[in-house]
């Protein structure tokens, strides 16, 4: 009877801990994207990715599930611990933190990376960074037509695509989520490894840099001190390839 009681207590405490992790009000949505070496002579201009690896962290209070964007958490200190040690993320306001290559943020595939969040204690999300995908672009491509990207079978959870027109450095397409709800939809959807860049991105002929990243979502078992059901960390490396668009 005593053994049964003790076993029951262990089950109770395990259930209690699991419930507390699922109902923790701190929601952390985050991405960490590396940039593989660019093709020779390519300049990404004013693109987000011109500074190399980039990380974004968005935090909200889960008590407002219907509109996480209206409940930002702003009183925290955030760092990404990766191949180059701990890199502090800048407070960008409205519950957002950011860092890139100018802050010393690097990228090494197969490396352990972790978000370290300090807010009334420690909170962490961690994963192993994935390799860049194999990208095949068409050799013959014409202006004002869609571009299809397919990473099926490469072991990723989602795909990210960005397109930069090299003539003027303008980013003509980028599927990177910019708010916490869009990032939640990306990390908690069934995931798609196929993406289509709309024809408007290639409105005129010229040379374009097409960056593709295969994203891998972290295992919630590697999270501590956050809402397990709503939080996520996704990561991948952008592989840029050149695309010549003909008239």
WOUR-V781868 format. One record per run of one state. SS is the DSSP state (2 for helix, 1 for strand, 0 for the rest). FROM is the first residue (numbers start at 1). TO is the last residue. If there is no record, write none. Layout:
ss-><SS SS>
from-><FROM FROM>
to-><TO TO>
//
This chain:
ss-><0 2 0 1 0 2 0 1 0 2 0 1 0 1 0 1 0 1 0 1 2 0 1 0 1 0 1 0 1 0 1 0 1 0 2 0 1 0 2 0 1 0 2 1 0 1 0>
from-><1 2 24 26 36 48 52 54 62 68 71 72 73 77 83 85 89 90 94 96 101 104 112 119 122 129 141 143 147 151 158 166 170 175 180 189 194 198 199 203 206 218 220 223 225 232 247>
to-><1 23 25 35 47 51 53 61 67 70 71 72 76 82 84 88 89 93 95 100 103 111 118 121 128 140 142 146 150 157 165 169 174 179 188 193 197 198 202 205 217 219 222 224 231 246 247>
//
